Amino acid sequence: MRADLHVHSNASDGTDPPAEVMRRAAQAGLDVVALTDHDTVAGHAKARRALPGTLTLLPGMELSCRLDGRGEGQRSLHLLAYLFDPGYPELAGELGRIRDDRVLRAQAMVGRLADLGVSITWDQVTAIAGPAVVGRPHIARAMAASGAIASPREAFTRDWIADGGRAYVARYALDPVRAIRLVRAAGGVAVLAHPRADRDTLVSDEQIAGLAAAGLAGVEVFHPDQSGTERAGLLALADDLDLVATGGSDDHGDLTGHRIGCETTGADAYHALLARTAATGPPRGRG
């Protein structure tokens, strides 16, 4: 069994429509795929309608959180939430607030980039984003299209829009302990996404232990941007804290080289994660 539990579509900052993501997931030989767009479940209905008969969709979302304070001093932390009720009022309200603030933040970042001599406009960014939740990758794509950088990946440095970068602007995000509790209250489970993928946003063992005490169900160990050494350390920590060790490609379509299925979660971990949910039923495939 192969389950990719971290995949994005153009409902947030991926480049491919949900239906195309499902097609590529089946083509990659996956049995399960989780659509985990940033702070939205807008792509789920289209993904379900396009599911090949051999593929199961695990409903999910990548939830924006903050670590170590507010404002410019905050650091990003992401939770992968699965099998929650998106209509749960308190969680739905927070997601709306996060999405609204994403727009204000992105507009401010475009302004800062203009001050740094990068000639992109808000209209260009929104044209790239379309109906999706606006995110930094949309700004990065606009920067690359303008010629300011060679590729969108180059935007995510301290020179530009990485956390703490010259054009970085903080935004509203949830405290992770509160986020875990909201996901659990909505009937789902939360997994810490790629805690060792970015040196600027590393999550310490002590911080992960604190999240485990608050009800965290798992930690994403198998991720393309985490080395073998980092994976070994996370596996040991997951064992110590009784967390499920998951894996996912974090595929964003063209932006990441269409790598869906390059990292996966095995059957034991997948079923252990399902066993921890308070949801009323299993994820659904076609029909």
matplotlib code that plots the C-alpha trace (Angstrom):
import matplotlib.pyplot as plt

x = [0.0, 1.3, -0.3, 0.9, -0.5, 0.7, -0.3, -1.4, -3.6, -4.4, -7.0, -4.1, -0.5, -0.1, -0.2, -2.6, -6.4, -7.6, -8.8, -5.4, -3.8, -6.0, -5.1, -1.4, -1.8, -3.3, -0.7, 2.0, 0.5, -0.8, -3.6, -4.4, -3.8, -4.5, -5.3, -3.9, -4.2, -3.3, -6.2, -8.9, -10.9, -12.1, -10.6, -12.1, -15.4, -13.6, -11.1, -13.8, -15.6, -12.4, -11.3, -10.3, -11.8, -8.5, -7.7, -8.9, -9.0, -8.1, -9.7, -7.1, -5.7, -2.4, -3.2, -1.1, 0.2, 2.8, 5.6, 7.4, 5.3, 3.5, 4.2, 7.5, 9.1, 6.8, 8.0, 5.8, 4.7, 2.3, -0.1, -1.6, -5.2, -7.1, -10.8, -12.1, -15.5, -14.8, -18.1, -17.2, -18.0, -14.9, -12.5, -14.3, -14.2, -10.5, -9.9, -11.8, -9.7, -6.5, -7.5, -8.6, -5.3, -3.4, -4.7, -3.6, -0.2, 0.4, -0.5, 2.0, 4.7, 4.2, 4.6, 7.8, 9.1, 8.3, 10.4, 13.3, 13.0, 11.0, 8.4, 5.5, 1.9, -1.0, -2.9, -0.2, -0.2, -4.0, -3.9, -1.5, -3.5, -6.9, -9.6, -7.1, -6.0, -3.2, 0.2, 3.9, 4.4, 2.1, 4.3, 7.4, 6.0, 5.3, 8.8, 10.2, 8.0, 9.2, 12.8, 13.8, 14.8, 15.5, 13.0, 10.3, 12.4, 14.9, 12.3, 12.4, 15.6, 16.3, 16.9, 13.3, 10.2, 11.5, 10.6, 12.5, 13.4, 13.6, 10.1, 8.6, 5.4, 3.9, 0.2, -2.4, -1.9, -3.1, -1.1, -0.4, -1.7, -5.0, -5.0, -4.6, -7.4, -9.7, -8.9, -9.6, -12.9, -13.9, -13.4, -10.0, -6.3, -3.3, 0.2, 3.2, 4.3, 8.0, 9.5, 13.1, 12.8, 13.8, 16.7, 14.9, 11.8, 13.1, 10.9, 12.8, 12.3, 11.0, 8.5, 7.3, 6.9, 4.7, 2.5, 2.3, 1.1, -1.6, -2.9, -0.8, -1.3, 1.8, 4.8, 5.8, 9.1, 9.4, 9.5, 11.7, 13.5, 14.4, 17.7, 18.3, 19.8, 16.8, 14.5, 16.3, 16.0, 12.3, 11.6, 13.2, 11.3, 8.0, 8.6, 9.4, 6.3, 3.9, 3.4, 2.5, 5.4, 3.9, 5.2, 4.2, 5.6, 4.5, 3.8, 3.0, 2.8, 5.2, 6.8, 8.2, 8.7, 5.5, 6.9, 3.6, 4.3, 8.0, 7.5, 4.7, 3.2, 3.0, -0.1, 0.7, 1.2, -1.8, -4.2, -2.7, -3.5, -7.1, -7.4, -6.7, -9.5, -12.8, -14.5, -17.6, -16.4, -13.4, -12.3, -14.3, -13.2, -15.5, -19.1]
y = [0.0, 3.5, 6.6, 10.1, 12.3, 15.7, 17.0, 20.5, 21.6, 25.0, 25.4, 26.9, 27.2, 24.1, 24.5, 21.6, 21.4, 18.8, 16.5, 16.4, 15.8, 12.7, 11.5, 11.8, 10.2, 7.1, 7.2, 7.2, 3.9, 5.4, 3.7, 6.8, 10.5, 13.3, 16.7, 19.1, 22.6, 25.6, 26.7, 25.5, 22.4, 24.1, 21.4, 18.4, 18.2, 18.3, 15.8, 13.4, 13.7, 12.8, 9.9, 6.8, 3.6, 2.4, 5.5, 6.6, 10.3, 11.2, 14.6, 17.0, 20.5, 22.2, 24.6, 27.7, 28.1, 30.3, 29.6, 31.8, 35.0, 37.3, 39.9, 40.0, 37.7, 34.8, 31.6, 29.5, 26.0, 23.9, 21.2, 18.6, 18.1, 15.0, 13.8, 16.9, 18.5, 21.7, 23.1, 23.0, 26.6, 27.6, 26.0, 27.4, 30.9, 30.7, 29.5, 32.5, 34.8, 33.2, 33.4, 37.1, 38.0, 36.2, 38.8, 41.7, 40.1, 39.4, 42.9, 44.3, 42.0, 43.1, 46.7, 45.8, 44.1, 47.2, 49.2, 46.8, 47.3, 44.2, 45.3, 43.1, 44.2, 42.9, 42.2, 39.9, 38.0, 37.6, 36.5, 33.7, 32.7, 32.8, 31.7, 30.0, 31.1, 33.6, 32.5, 33.3, 30.8, 33.0, 36.0, 33.9, 32.9, 36.6, 37.5, 34.8, 36.0, 39.5, 38.4, 39.4, 35.8, 32.8, 30.5, 30.7, 28.7, 31.6, 33.8, 31.8, 33.3, 36.0, 38.3, 38.1, 36.5, 33.7, 34.0, 37.1, 38.1, 41.7, 41.6, 39.2, 40.3, 38.3, 37.3, 35.9, 32.3, 30.0, 29.0, 25.3, 24.0, 25.7, 24.5, 20.9, 21.2, 22.7, 19.9, 17.3, 19.1, 19.0, 15.2, 15.0, 14.4, 16.7, 15.8, 18.1, 18.9, 18.8, 20.0, 19.7, 20.8, 24.5, 25.6, 28.9, 27.2, 24.1, 22.7, 21.4, 18.1, 19.9, 21.8, 18.6, 17.0, 19.9, 19.5, 15.8, 16.5, 18.8, 15.9, 15.9, 12.5, 12.3, 13.9, 14.0, 12.1, 11.1, 14.4, 15.3, 18.1, 16.1, 14.3, 10.7, 12.0, 14.2, 11.3, 9.0, 11.6, 12.2, 8.4, 8.0, 11.0, 9.7, 6.4, 8.0, 10.3, 7.7, 9.7, 8.2, 8.7, 9.8, 10.6, 12.8, 14.4, 17.9, 18.1, 21.5, 20.4, 22.3, 24.1, 20.9, 18.9, 16.8, 14.6, 13.1, 9.7, 10.3, 9.9, 7.8, 6.5, 2.8, 0.7, 0.4, 4.1, 5.0, 2.7, 3.9, 7.5, 6.5, 4.8, 8.0, 10.0, 10.7, 11.0, 8.9, 7.0, 6.1, 8.1, 7.5, 6.3, 6.5, 5.8]
z = [0.0, -0.9, 0.5, -0.3, 2.5, 1.5, -2.0, -3.3, -6.1, -7.6, -5.0, -3.1, -4.4, -6.6, -10.4, -11.3, -10.9, -8.4, -11.1, -12.7, -9.3, -8.9, -12.4, -11.6, -8.2, -9.9, -12.6, -9.9, -8.5, -5.3, -3.3, -1.2, -1.7, 0.7, -0.9, 1.6, 0.2, 2.4, 4.7, 2.4, 1.3, -1.9, -4.1, -2.4, -4.3, -7.7, -6.5, -5.4, -8.8, -10.6, -8.5, -10.4, -9.1, -7.6, -5.6, -2.2, -1.3, 2.3, 2.9, 4.3, 4.6, 5.5, 8.3, 8.9, 12.4, 14.1, 16.6, 19.0, 19.3, 17.0, 14.3, 12.6, 15.1, 14.4, 12.6, 10.4, 11.4, 9.4, 10.5, 8.2, 9.3, 8.1, 8.4, 10.2, 9.6, 7.6, 8.8, 12.4, 13.3, 15.3, 12.8, 9.8, 11.3, 11.9, 8.3, 7.0, 9.0, 7.8, 4.2, 4.5, 6.1, 3.4, 0.9, 3.1, 3.7, 0.0, -1.0, 1.6, 0.3, -3.3, -2.0, -0.3, -3.4, -5.4, -2.9, -3.6, -7.3, -8.3, -10.8, -10.1, -9.5, -7.4, -10.6, -11.9, -8.6, -8.6, -12.2, -11.3, -8.2, -9.9, -7.5, -5.1, -1.7, -2.3, -1.0, -1.3, -4.2, -6.3, -5.6, -6.3, -9.7, -10.5, -9.5, -11.9, -14.7, -14.2, -14.6, -11.0, -10.2, -12.4, -10.8, -8.1, -5.6, -5.5, -3.9, -0.7, 0.7, 3.2, 0.2, -0.7, 0.9, 3.1, 6.8, 8.0, 4.5, 3.2, 1.7, 4.2, 6.0, 8.9, 8.8, 11.1, 11.9, 14.7, 17.7, 17.0, 20.3, 19.7, 16.1, 17.2, 19.6, 17.0, 14.5, 17.2, 18.2, 14.5, 14.5, 12.9, 13.5, 13.1, 11.9, 12.1, 8.5, 7.5, 10.9, 9.7, 6.0, 6.5, 8.7, 9.3, 10.7, 12.5, 15.2, 18.2, 19.9, 22.9, 20.9, 19.2, 22.6, 23.7, 20.6, 21.3, 24.8, 23.3, 21.1, 18.0, 16.2, 14.0, 12.5, 8.8, 8.6, 5.0, 3.1, 0.0, 1.9, 5.0, 5.0, 6.1, 9.3, 10.0, 9.2, 11.6, 14.4, 13.8, 13.7, 17.1, 18.5, 17.0, 18.7, 22.0, 21.8, 20.4, 17.2, 13.8, 11.3, 8.0, 4.6, 1.6, -1.5, -0.8, -4.5, -6.0, -9.6, -11.9, -8.9, -7.5, -10.7, -10.5, -7.7, -6.5, -4.9, -4.4, -0.6, 0.9, 4.1, 4.6, 5.5, 9.2, 9.7, 7.5, 9.5, 12.8, 11.8, 10.9, 14.2, 16.0, 14.3, 16.0, 12.6, 12.0, 9.0, 6.8, 3.8, 0.7, -2.7, -5.7, -4.6]

ax = plt.figure().add_subplot(projection="3d")
ax.plot(x, y, z, "-o")
ax.set_aspect("equal")
plt.show()
